Amino acid sequence: MKIIHAFWFLLIGILLMSGCEMFDVHPYDGDIKGKRDINISNIQRIEEEMRDKDTIRYALISDSQRWYDELDDFVDFANNRDDLDFIVHTGDLTDFGVTKEFLLQRDILEGLHRPYVALIGNHDVLANGDDIFRIVFGPLNFSFIAGRTKFVCLNTNALESDYSNPIPDFSFIQAQRDADKDKFDQTVFVMHAKPTSEQFNNNVKDVFQYSINLFPNLLYANHGHDHRYQNEDIFNDGIYYYGTPNIGKRQFLLFTITKNSYTHETISF
């Protein structure tokens, strides 16, 4: 029996020392393999390709955390269209902020032929998901310019926050109003949770409305989180908040922006 026990201990020791790839890492492990800083590199591509374009067209998707097959089908569908300039994912790539969830979603989205950016959702900030998001995608607040339109993309998931950082970040918003002001003359805001959502810090919603309306020619705002199509003038100021269905419904919103104007439609796939 002692010989048998010694054999099994030896076998386990060999596996632990030389077979590490046989075991999953901790679900919240931050040792990310594969592509990183995706938003940063894709924003550079979007801005280069869209420079001076009069018309831009993008797909708005969201909340793909449980629908891997449907997200994969969306990628195939999008790749078979010739009218998309880029794709915006408004967050909730994961259910639990787990590293493997982020990487599985990333690997599916990396199949897109057109550049994409992803925002952080309230599920994505669970545990240390915000740290994983920063590694894989980049900063939680970011912006880019497509044609003459500036997209300001915000973390609005205040409910899941410890308030060590302001959410939404008004310093970031103010800085974006002045940054590259000669390169854009109209604006779109993008977020995961809209004002009036349980995730949004509605103590500051009126200040938020005031702040974003200071931007040149604010066209509208995009969001996800509610898992259904929405079209609301939340503050009765003429600025509509468009929410896109979750990807499990096999739908997304298609926006076309021209100078001082835009259209949108719901696309099923």
C-alpha positions in Angstrom: 0.0 0.0 0.0 2.9 2.4 0.8 4.3 1.8 -2.6 0.9 2.6 -4.2 0.5 5.8 -2.1 4.0 6.9 -3.0 3.2 6.3 -6.7 0.1 8.5 -6.6 1.9 11.3 -4.7 4.7 11.2 -7.3 2.2 11.3 -10.2 0.3 14.3 -8.6 3.7 16.1 -8.1 4.6 15.5 -11.8 1.3 16.9 -12.9 1.6 20.0 -10.7 5.1 20.7 -11.9 4.8 20.0 -15.6 1.2 20.0 -16.5 0.0 23.4 -15.4 -1.9 23.9 -18.7 -4.2 21.1 -17.6 -5.7 23.3 -14.9 -7.8 26.4 -15.2 -6.4 29.6 -13.7 -8.4 31.3 -11.0 -11.6 32.7 -12.6 -10.6 36.3 -11.6 -6.9 35.9 -12.6 -5.4 38.9 -14.2 -2.8 37.2 -16.3 -4.3 37.8 -19.6 -3.2 35.9 -22.7 -3.9 37.2 -26.2 -4.8 40.6 -27.5 -4.9 43.6 -25.1 -5.8 47.3 -25.3 -8.3 46.6 -28.0 -10.2 49.8 -27.8 -7.0 51.8 -28.1 -5.9 50.1 -31.3 -9.4 50.0 -32.9 -10.0 53.7 -32.1 -6.9 54.6 -34.0 -8.2 52.6 -36.9 -11.7 54.1 -36.8 -10.3 57.7 -36.7 -7.9 57.0 -39.6 -10.6 55.3 -41.8 -13.4 57.8 -41.0 -11.4 61.0 -41.2 -13.3 63.6 -43.3 -16.1 61.2 -44.1 -19.5 63.0 -44.5 -21.6 59.9 -43.6 -20.8 57.2 -41.0 -22.7 54.1 -40.2 -22.3 51.9 -37.2 -24.0 48.9 -35.4 -24.9 49.3 -31.7 -25.0 46.0 -29.8 -25.1 45.2 -26.1 -25.5 42.7 -23.3 -24.0 39.6 -24.9 -23.0 38.0 -21.6 -25.0 34.8 -21.9 -25.4 34.6 -25.6 -22.2 33.4 -27.1 -23.8 31.6 -30.1 -25.9 34.7 -30.9 -22.9 36.9 -30.7 -21.0 34.6 -33.0 -23.9 34.8 -35.4 -23.9 38.6 -35.2 -20.3 38.6 -36.2 -21.0 36.5 -39.3 -24.0 38.7 -40.2 -22.0 41.9 -39.8 -19.1 40.5 -41.8 -21.5 39.9 -44.7 -22.6 43.5 -44.8 -20.7 46.1 -46.7 -22.3 49.2 -45.1 -20.8 49.1 -41.5 -18.0 51.4 -40.6 -17.6 50.1 -37.0 -19.4 48.4 -34.2 -20.1 49.7 -30.6 -20.8 47.3 -27.8 -22.3 49.1 -24.8 -21.3 46.6 -22.2 -22.1 43.5 -20.1 -19.8 41.2 -22.0 -19.8 39.1 -18.9 -22.2 37.9 -16.2 -19.7 37.8 -13.3 -16.6 39.7 -14.4 -14.7 36.5 -14.8 -11.5 36.5 -16.9 -12.6 33.6 -19.1 -15.9 35.3 -19.9 -14.0 38.4 -21.1 -11.6 36.3 -23.2 -14.3 34.2 -24.8 -16.3 37.3 -25.8 -13.1 39.1 -26.9 -12.2 36.1 -29.1 -15.6 36.1 -30.8 -15.6 39.9 -31.4 -12.1 39.6 -32.8 -13.7 37.8 -35.7 -15.2 41.1 -36.9 -13.8 42.5 -40.1 -14.6 46.0 -39.1 -13.2 47.7 -36.0 -15.2 47.7 -32.7 -15.1 49.3 -29.3 -16.6 47.9 -26.0 -17.8 49.8 -23.0 -17.9 48.4 -19.5 -21.3 47.2 -18.1 -22.5 46.7 -14.6 -21.9 43.0 -14.7 -18.4 43.6 -16.0 -17.3 45.5 -12.9 -18.1 42.7 -10.5 -15.2 41.3 -8.5 -12.1 42.7 -10.2 -13.8 42.7 -13.6 -13.0 46.4 -14.1 -9.2 45.5 -13.8 -9.6 42.8 -16.4 -11.6 45.2 -18.7 -8.8 47.7 -18.5 -6.2 45.1 -19.5 -8.3 43.7 -22.4 -10.0 46.8 -23.7 -8.5 49.9 -22.1 -9.8 52.8 -20.0 -13.3 52.8 -18.6 -14.0 56.2 -20.1 -12.8 57.0 -23.6 -13.7 58.9 -26.7 -13.1 58.9 -30.5 -13.9 61.0 -33.5 -15.5 59.4 -36.6 -15.8 61.9 -39.4 -16.7 65.1 -37.7 -18.7 63.3 -34.9 -17.2 62.8 -31.4 -18.3 59.8 -29.5 -17.9 60.2 -25.7 -18.1 56.7 -24.1 -18.7 56.6 -20.3 -18.8 54.3 -17.4 -22.1 55.0 -15.7 -22.3 51.9 -13.5 -22.4 53.7 -10.2 -24.4 51.1 -8.2 -21.5 48.6 -8.4 -18.9 51.2 -7.5 -17.2 51.9 -4.2 -17.1 55.6 -5.3 -13.3 55.7 -5.1 -13.6 57.2 -8.6 -16.5 59.5 -9.7 -19.2 57.8 -11.8 -20.0 59.4 -14.1 -16.6 61.2 -14.3 -17.4 64.9 -14.8 -13.8 65.8 -15.0 -13.4 63.5 -18.0 -16.6 64.9 -19.6 -15.4 68.5 -19.2 -12.0 67.6 -20.7 -13.6 66.0 -23.7 -15.6 69.1 -24.5 -12.3 71.0 -25.0 -10.1 68.2 -26.4 -9.7 68.3 -30.2 -12.5 70.9 -30.5 -11.4 71.9 -34.0 -11.8 68.3 -35.2 -15.5 67.7 -34.4 -18.7 69.7 -34.7 -21.3 67.2 -33.4 -21.5 64.8 -30.5 -22.9 61.4 -29.5 -22.8 60.1 -25.9 -22.6 56.3 -25.3 -23.0 54.5 -21.9 -24.2 51.2 -20.5 -26.8 52.5 -18.0 -28.9 55.5 -18.9 -30.0 58.2 -16.5 -33.0 57.0 -14.5 -31.5 53.5 -14.5 -31.0 51.9 -11.1 -27.3 51.7 -12.0 -26.9 55.4 -12.6 -26.2 57.8 -9.8 -29.4 59.9 -10.2 -28.3 62.4 -7.6 -26.3 63.8 -10.5 -28.6 63.2 -13.4 -29.5 66.9 -13.8 -25.8 67.9 -13.7 -25.2 65.2 -16.2 -27.8 66.6 -18.6 -26.5 70.1 -18.2 -22.9 68.9 -18.8 -23.5 66.9 -22.0 -25.7 69.6 -23.5 -22.7 71.9 -23.5 -21.1 69.8 -26.3 -21.3 71.0 -29.9 -24.5 69.8 -31.6 -25.4 66.9 -29.3 -27.3 64.6 -31.5 -28.4 61.8 -29.2 -27.2 59.2 -26.7 -26.8 55.4 -26.8 -27.1 52.8 -24.1 -27.7 49.1 -23.3 -28.5 47.4 -20.0 -32.3 47.2 -20.3 -32.2 44.4 -22.9 -34.8 45.9 -25.2 -35.3 48.6 -27.7 -35.9 52.0 -26.2 -36.3 55.5 -27.6 -36.8 58.1 -24.9 -36.4 61.9 -24.5 -35.6 61.5 -20.9 -35.1 65.1 -20.0 -37.7 66.6 -22.5 -34.9 68.6 -24.1 -35.0 67.0 -27.5 -32.1 64.6 -26.9 -33.2 61.0 -27.3 -31.6 58.0 -25.5 -31.6 55.0 -27.8 -31.3 51.6 -26.0 -30.5 48.5 -28.0 -31.8 45.0 -27.3 -29.5 42.3 -25.9 -27.8 40.2 -28.5 -29.8 37.2 -27.4 -32.8 38.8 -29.2 -30.8 38.6 -32.4 -31.3 42.4 -33.0 -29.1 45.5 -33.0 -29.5 49.2 -33.9 -28.0 50.6 -37.0 -27.2 54.4 -36.9 -26.4 56.5 -39.9 -25.0 60.0 -39.1 -24.6 62.9 -41.6 -24.0 66.5 -40.9 -26.5 67.8 -38.3 -28.7 64.7 -38.8 -29.0 61.0 -38.2 -31.3 58.0 -38.7 -31.6 54.7 -37.0 -33.3 51.4 -37.5 -33.6 48.0 -35.8 -32.0 45.1 -37.6 -32.8 41.5 -37.0 -30.4 38.7 -37.9 
